[in-house]
């Protein structure tokens, strides 16, 4: 009787890819390699090398990969399963209760980083309104280390992750506060150089298609009222309070909202409101000057 072929990383990868693809998971190859790497404690590139080498896979590792693949096939976000989300040079801890940072936000935060670097001061000040995991605030604090960064979050569930990431990844130039963004940092009024936010901007009736977003991202981080811009209107007023004349506001938003946001900002007295596209040529961010 012929013995079954020993389990290999290659066959485990093929099995996992097929399972995720059948469940409609986008990029099943990427997720399969990341799940296997998570279980093996290696980077994705090493998983690919193990596939090429036709390396063997331990049965207990394979069982763990299958367990995690079942969760991903149920459309639980990959980042919730692994517990981490990459963001620029950072690896953030994430999980239930906090919005998972997206690649497009990595581009948006560059506007704030560039504005901070251009400030003619040895201690520029930035505020991140609605920080969630702390991704934006930590990117500014680590990439502009001479800046002082303040982050605010009003969700108890999300602030657990804010605090955890700041403690793990931040230095002495960043602090997080549990408060409503409408009341954020009155002691900084008129002194801030850059205000940035990735607010909830999905219109109430526009329920996201992707189960990962619809079922797992917190509603408070997604929906911004009937037109999606309720929080943007609040941020416009808060940022005017915080920023000094000439300070910069950076807002992330949906691809169809640029014109409406420019109109809101211009009516509120902001100068030079401009909308910027992301790498997919979709409108993604609007900036303005106090």
The 8 nearest C-alpha neighbors of each residue, nearest first, counted from 0:
[[1, 2, 3, 4, 5, 6, 7, 58],
 [2, 0, 3, 4, 5, 6, 7, 10],
 [1, 3, 0, 4, 5, 6, 7, 55],
 [4, 2, 5, 1, 6, 0, 7, 10],
 [3, 5, 6, 2, 7, 1, 10, 55],
 [6, 4, 3, 7, 55, 56, 2, 57],
 [5, 7, 56, 55, 4, 10, 8, 11],
 [8, 6, 55, 56, 9, 10, 54, 11],
 [7, 9, 11, 56, 10, 50, 55, 54],
 [10, 8, 50, 12, 7, 11, 53, 13],
 [9, 11, 13, 7, 12, 8, 14, 6],
 [12, 10, 8, 14, 9, 13, 15, 7],
 [11, 13, 15, 9, 10, 14, 8, 16],
 [14, 12, 10, 16, 11, 15, 17, 9],
 [13, 15, 11, 17, 12, 16, 10, 18],
 [16, 14, 18, 12, 17, 13, 31, 11],
 [17, 15, 13, 19, 27, 28, 18, 31],
 [18, 16, 20, 14, 15, 19, 21, 13],
 [17, 19, 15, 21, 16, 20, 14, 22],
 [20, 18, 22, 16, 72, 24, 27, 21],
 [19, 21, 23, 17, 22, 27, 18, 24],
 [20, 22, 18, 19, 23, 17, 24, 72],
 [23, 21, 19, 20, 72, 24, 18, 73],
 [22, 24, 20, 21, 25, 19, 72, 27],
 [23, 25, 19, 20, 22, 27, 26, 72],
 [24, 26, 27, 23, 20, 19, 30, 28],
 [27, 25, 28, 29, 24, 30, 20, 19],
 [26, 28, 30, 16, 19, 29, 20, 25],
 [29, 27, 31, 16, 26, 30, 32, 12],
 [30, 28, 32, 27, 26, 31, 33, 43],
 [29, 31, 33, 27, 32, 28, 34, 26],
 [30, 32, 28, 34, 33, 29, 16, 15],
 [33, 31, 35, 29, 30, 34, 43, 36],
 [32, 34, 36, 30, 35, 31, 43, 37],
 [35, 33, 37, 31, 36, 32, 30, 38],
 [34, 36, 32, 38, 37, 33, 64, 39],
 [35, 37, 41, 33, 39, 34, 38, 42],
 [36, 38, 34, 40, 35, 39, 33, 41],
 [37, 39, 35, 36, 40, 34, 64, 60],
 [40, 38, 36, 41, 37, 35, 60, 46],
 [41, 39, 37, 38, 36, 42, 35, 43],
 [42, 40, 36, 39, 45, 37, 43, 46],
 [43, 41, 45, 44, 36, 46, 40, 33],
 [42, 44, 46, 45, 33, 36, 32, 47],
 [45, 43, 47, 46, 42, 48, 41, 32],
 [44, 46, 48, 47, 42, 43, 41, 49],
 [45, 47, 49, 43, 48, 44, 36, 50],
 [48, 46, 50, 44, 45, 49, 51, 43],
 [47, 49, 45, 51, 50, 46, 52, 44],
 [50, 48, 52, 46, 54, 47, 51, 53],
 [49, 51, 9, 53, 47, 48, 52, 8],
 [50, 52, 48, 53, 49, 47, 9, 54],
 [51, 53, 49, 54, 50, 48, 9, 47],
 [54, 52, 50, 51, 49, 9, 7, 8],
 [55, 53, 49, 52, 7, 8, 50, 56],
 [54, 56, 7, 8, 6, 53, 57, 5],
 [57, 55, 7, 8, 6, 58, 61, 54],
 [58, 56, 60, 59, 61, 55, 6, 7],
 [59, 57, 61, 60, 62, 56, 6, 63],
 [58, 60, 62, 61, 57, 63, 56, 64],
 [61, 59, 63, 57, 62, 58, 64, 38],
 [62, 60, 58, 64, 63, 59, 65, 57],
 [63, 61, 59, 65, 60, 64, 58, 66],
 [62, 64, 66, 60, 61, 65, 59, 67],
 [65, 63, 61, 67, 66, 62, 68, 35],
 [66, 64, 68, 62, 63, 67, 69, 61],
 [67, 65, 63, 69, 64, 68, 62, 70],
 [66, 68, 70, 64, 69, 65, 63, 71],
 [69, 67, 65, 71, 70, 66, 72, 64],
 [70, 68, 72, 66, 67, 71, 65, 73],
 [69, 71, 73, 67, 68, 72, 75, 74],
 [70, 72, 74, 68, 75, 73, 69, 77],
 [73, 71, 69, 74, 19, 22, 70, 68],
 [72, 74, 70, 71, 75, 69, 22, 68],
 [75, 73, 71, 72, 211, 76, 210, 70],
 [74, 76, 71, 73, 70, 211, 77, 79],
 [77, 75, 78, 79, 211, 74, 71, 80],
 [76, 78, 80, 79, 81, 71, 75, 30],
 [77, 79, 81, 83, 76, 80, 82, 84],
 [80, 78, 94, 82, 76, 77, 81, 93],
 [79, 81, 77, 78, 82, 76, 67, 75],
 [80, 82, 78, 83, 79, 77, 37, 34],
 [83, 81, 79, 78, 93, 80, 92, 94],
 [82, 84, 92, 78, 91, 93, 81, 90],
 [83, 85, 91, 78, 90, 92, 86, 93],
 [86, 84, 90, 89, 91, 87, 83, 88],
 [87, 85, 89, 88, 90, 84, 105, 134],
 [86, 88, 89, 105, 85, 138, 90, 102],
 [89, 87, 86, 90, 85, 138, 142, 141],
 [90, 88, 86, 87, 85, 91, 138, 168],
 [91, 89, 85, 84, 86, 83, 92, 88],
 [92, 90, 84, 83, 89, 85, 93, 164],
 [91, 93, 83, 82, 164, 84, 90, 160],
 [94, 92, 82, 83, 91, 79, 160, 84],
 [93, 95, 79, 82, 97, 96, 92, 78],
 [96, 94, 97, 79, 215, 93, 216, 156],
 [97, 95, 156, 157, 217, 94, 98, 216],
 [96, 98, 157, 95, 131, 94, 99, 132],
 [99, 97, 216, 100, 131, 217, 220, 96],
 [98, 100, 97, 101, 93, 84, 216, 78],
 [101, 99, 98, 134, 102, 86, 104, 84],
 [100, 102, 103, 104, 99, 105, 86, 84],
 [103, 101, 105, 104, 100, 86, 106, 87],
 [104, 102, 105, 106, 101, 107, 277, 283],
 [103, 105, 107, 106, 102, 101, 108, 100],
 [104, 106, 103, 102, 108, 107, 87, 86],
 [107, 105, 104, 109, 103, 108, 277, 102],
 [108, 106, 104, 109, 105, 110, 284, 251],
 [109, 107, 111, 110, 105, 106, 104, 135],
 [108, 110, 112, 107, 106, 111, 113, 105],
 [111, 109, 113, 108, 112, 107, 114, 249],
 [112, 110, 114, 108, 109, 113, 115, 193],
 [111, 113, 109, 115, 114, 110, 139, 116],
 [114, 112, 116, 110, 111, 115, 109, 117],
 [115, 113, 111, 117, 112, 116, 110, 118],
 [116, 114, 112, 117, 118, 113, 111, 123],
 [115, 117, 113, 114, 118, 112, 143, 119],
 [116, 118, 114, 115, 119, 113, 120, 112],
 [117, 119, 115, 120, 116, 123, 114, 192],
 [120, 118, 117, 121, 123, 116, 122, 115],
 [121, 119, 122, 118, 123, 117, 116, 146],
 [120, 122, 123, 145, 119, 146, 118, 116],
 [121, 123, 146, 120, 145, 147, 124, 118],
 [124, 122, 146, 120, 192, 147, 115, 121],
 [123, 125, 147, 191, 192, 146, 148, 122],
 [126, 124, 193, 148, 194, 192, 191, 149],
 [125, 127, 149, 194, 150, 148, 128, 195],
 [128, 126, 150, 195, 196, 130, 136, 194],
 [127, 129, 196, 151, 130, 180, 150, 126],
 [130, 128, 152, 151, 131, 127, 180, 196],
 [129, 131, 133, 152, 128, 127, 151, 150],
 [132, 130, 133, 157, 129, 161, 97, 152],
 [133, 131, 161, 160, 134, 130, 97, 157],
 [132, 134, 130, 161, 131, 136, 135, 137],
 [133, 135, 137, 132, 136, 138, 86, 100],
 [136, 134, 138, 137, 133, 108, 139, 130],
 [135, 137, 139, 133, 138, 134, 127, 140],
 [136, 138, 140, 134, 139, 135, 133, 141],
 [139, 137, 135, 141, 136, 140, 142, 134],
 [140, 138, 136, 142, 137, 143, 141, 112],
 [141, 139, 137, 144, 143, 138, 142, 148],
 [140, 142, 144, 138, 139, 143, 137, 169],
 [143, 141, 139, 140, 144, 138, 112, 137],
 [142, 144, 140, 139, 145, 146, 141, 116],
 [145, 143, 141, 146, 140, 142, 172, 139],
 [144, 146, 143, 122, 121, 147, 123, 172],
 [147, 145, 123, 122, 144, 143, 124, 148],
 [146, 148, 124, 172, 173, 123, 125, 122],
 [149, 147, 173, 125, 126, 124, 140, 172],
 [148, 150, 126, 174, 173, 175, 125, 127],
 [151, 149, 175, 127, 126, 130, 136, 176],
 [150, 152, 176, 128, 129, 175, 130, 177],
 [151, 153, 129, 177, 130, 178, 154, 158],
 [152, 154, 178, 179, 177, 155, 151, 180],
 [155, 153, 157, 156, 152, 158, 177, 131],
 [154, 156, 158, 157, 153, 159, 177, 152],
 [157, 155, 96, 154, 158, 159, 97, 160],
 [156, 158, 97, 154, 159, 96, 131, 160],
 [159, 157, 161, 155, 160, 156, 154, 162],
 [158, 160, 157, 162, 161, 156, 163, 155],
 [159, 161, 163, 158, 132, 162, 157, 164],
 [162, 160, 158, 132, 133, 164, 159, 163],
 [161, 163, 165, 160, 159, 164, 158, 166],
 [162, 164, 160, 166, 161, 165, 167, 159],
 [165, 163, 167, 166, 161, 162, 168, 160],
 [164, 166, 169, 162, 168, 167, 163, 161],
 [165, 167, 163, 164, 169, 168, 162, 170],
 [168, 166, 164, 165, 169, 163, 162, 170],
 [167, 169, 165, 164, 166, 170, 137, 89],
 [170, 168, 165, 166, 167, 173, 137, 171],
 [169, 171, 172, 173, 168, 165, 140, 141],
 [170, 172, 173, 169, 174, 147, 140, 144],
 [173, 171, 147, 170, 148, 140, 146, 174],
 [174, 172, 148, 171, 149, 147, 140, 170],
 [173, 175, 149, 150, 148, 176, 172, 165],
 [174, 176, 150, 151, 149, 162, 177, 173],
 [177, 175, 151, 178, 150, 152, 174, 149],
 [176, 178, 152, 153, 151, 158, 175, 179],
 [179, 177, 153, 152, 176, 151, 180, 183],
 [178, 180, 153, 181, 182, 183, 152, 177],
 [179, 181, 183, 182, 128, 178, 151, 129],
 [182, 180, 179, 183, 237, 233, 234, 178],
 [183, 181, 180, 179, 184, 185, 178, 237],
 [184, 182, 180, 181, 185, 179, 178, 151],
 [183, 185, 186, 187, 182, 188, 241, 149],
 [186, 184, 187, 188, 183, 182, 241, 240],
 [185, 187, 184, 188, 183, 241, 190, 189],
 [188, 186, 185, 190, 184, 241, 189, 191],
 [189, 187, 241, 185, 240, 190, 186, 242],
 [188, 190, 243, 242, 241, 191, 240, 187],
 [189, 191, 243, 187, 188, 242, 241, 192],
 [192, 190, 242, 124, 241, 193, 243, 125],
 [191, 193, 246, 124, 125, 242, 123, 247],
 [194, 192, 125, 247, 246, 191, 248, 126],
 [195, 193, 126, 248, 125, 127, 238, 249],
 [196, 194, 249, 127, 248, 250, 126, 128],
 [197, 195, 128, 250, 198, 127, 129, 251],
 [196, 198, 251, 250, 199, 252, 129, 195],
 [197, 199, 196, 200, 129, 230, 220, 231],
 [200, 198, 221, 220, 223, 222, 201, 219],
 [199, 201, 227, 223, 222, 228, 198, 252],
 [200, 202, 222, 227, 221, 223, 199, 203],
 [203, 201, 227, 226, 225, 205, 204, 224],
 [202, 204, 225, 224, 222, 205, 201, 223],
 [203, 205, 202, 206, 225, 201, 226, 224],
 [206, 204, 202, 203, 207, 201, 222, 208],
 [205, 207, 204, 208, 213, 203, 201, 202],
 [208, 206, 213, 209, 205, 212, 210, 201],
 [207, 209, 210, 206, 213, 212, 211, 205],
 [208, 210, 211, 212, 207, 213, 214, 74],
 [211, 209, 213, 212, 214, 74, 208, 215],
 [212, 210, 76, 209, 215, 74, 214, 75],
 [213, 211, 216, 210, 209, 215, 214, 207],
 [212, 214, 210, 207, 211, 215, 209, 216],
 [215, 213, 210, 212, 211, 216, 217, 75],
 [214, 216, 212, 211, 213, 217, 95, 75],
 [215, 217, 212, 98, 214, 218, 213, 97],
 [218, 216, 219, 220, 96, 215, 98, 97],
 [219, 217, 221, 220, 222, 216, 213, 199],
 [218, 220, 217, 221, 222, 199, 223, 154],
 [219, 221, 199, 218, 217, 222, 98, 198],
 [222, 220, 199, 218, 219, 201, 200, 223],
 [221, 223, 201, 199, 200, 203, 202, 224],
 [224, 222, 227, 200, 199, 229, 228, 201],
 [225, 223, 227, 203, 229, 226, 202, 222],
 [224, 226, 203, 202, 227, 223, 204, 228],
 [227, 225, 202, 228, 224, 223, 203, 229],
 [228, 226, 223, 202, 200, 201, 224, 225],
 [227, 229, 231, 223, 226, 230, 200, 232],
 [230, 228, 223, 232, 231, 224, 227, 233],
 [231, 229, 233, 232, 228, 223, 234, 198],
 [230, 232, 234, 228, 233, 229, 235, 198],
 [233, 231, 235, 230, 229, 234, 228, 236],
 [234, 232, 230, 231, 235, 236, 237, 181],
 [235, 233, 237, 231, 236, 232, 238, 230],
 [234, 236, 232, 238, 233, 237, 231, 239],
 [235, 237, 239, 234, 233, 238, 240, 232],
 [238, 236, 234, 240, 239, 235, 181, 233],
 [237, 239, 241, 240, 235, 236, 234, 242],
 [240, 238, 236, 237, 242, 241, 235, 289],
 [239, 241, 237, 238, 188, 242, 189, 236],
 [242, 240, 188, 189, 238, 239, 191, 187],
 [243, 241, 191, 189, 246, 239, 238, 190],
 [242, 244, 189, 190, 246, 191, 245, 192],
 [245, 243, 289, 246, 242, 189, 288, 239],
 [244, 246, 289, 288, 243, 247, 242, 192],
 [247, 245, 192, 289, 242, 243, 244, 288],
 [248, 246, 288, 193, 287, 192, 289, 194],
 [247, 249, 194, 287, 286, 195, 193, 288],
 [248, 250, 195, 286, 285, 194, 196, 111],
 [251, 249, 196, 285, 284, 195, 197, 286],
 [250, 252, 284, 197, 283, 196, 107, 285],
 [253, 251, 283, 284, 200, 250, 256, 254],
 [254, 252, 256, 255, 283, 200, 282, 251],
 [253, 255, 282, 281, 283, 256, 252, 257],
 [256, 254, 253, 257, 282, 258, 252, 259],
 [257, 255, 259, 253, 258, 254, 260, 252],
 [256, 258, 260, 259, 274, 255, 261, 282],
 [257, 259, 261, 260, 256, 262, 255, 274],
 [260, 258, 262, 256, 261, 257, 263, 255],
 [261, 259, 263, 257, 262, 258, 256, 264],
 [262, 260, 264, 258, 263, 259, 272, 265],
 [261, 263, 259, 265, 260, 264, 266, 258],
 [264, 262, 260, 266, 261, 265, 259, 267],
 [265, 263, 267, 261, 269, 266, 262, 260],
 [264, 266, 269, 268, 262, 267, 263, 261],
 [265, 267, 263, 268, 264, 262, 269, 261],
 [268, 266, 264, 265, 269, 263, 235, 236],
 [269, 267, 265, 266, 264, 270, 289, 263],
 [268, 270, 265, 264, 289, 288, 267, 287],
 [269, 271, 288, 272, 287, 289, 268, 265],
 [270, 272, 287, 288, 273, 269, 286, 265],
 [273, 271, 287, 286, 261, 270, 285, 269],
 [274, 272, 285, 286, 271, 287, 275, 261],
 [273, 275, 285, 284, 257, 286, 282, 276],
 [276, 274, 284, 282, 285, 283, 273, 277],
 [277, 275, 282, 281, 280, 283, 278, 284],
 [276, 278, 280, 279, 281, 283, 282, 275],
 [277, 279, 280, 276, 281, 103, 106, 283],
 [278, 280, 277, 281, 276, 282, 103, 283],
 [281, 279, 276, 277, 278, 282, 283, 275],
 [282, 280, 276, 254, 279, 277, 283, 278],
 [281, 283, 276, 254, 275, 277, 284, 257],
 [282, 284, 276, 252, 254, 277, 251, 281],
 [285, 283, 251, 275, 250, 274, 252, 107],
 [286, 284, 274, 250, 273, 249, 275, 251],
 [285, 287, 249, 248, 273, 272, 250, 274],
 [286, 288, 272, 248, 271, 270, 247, 269],
 [289, 287, 247, 270, 245, 246, 269, 271],
 [288, 245, 244, 246, 269, 270, 247, 239]]
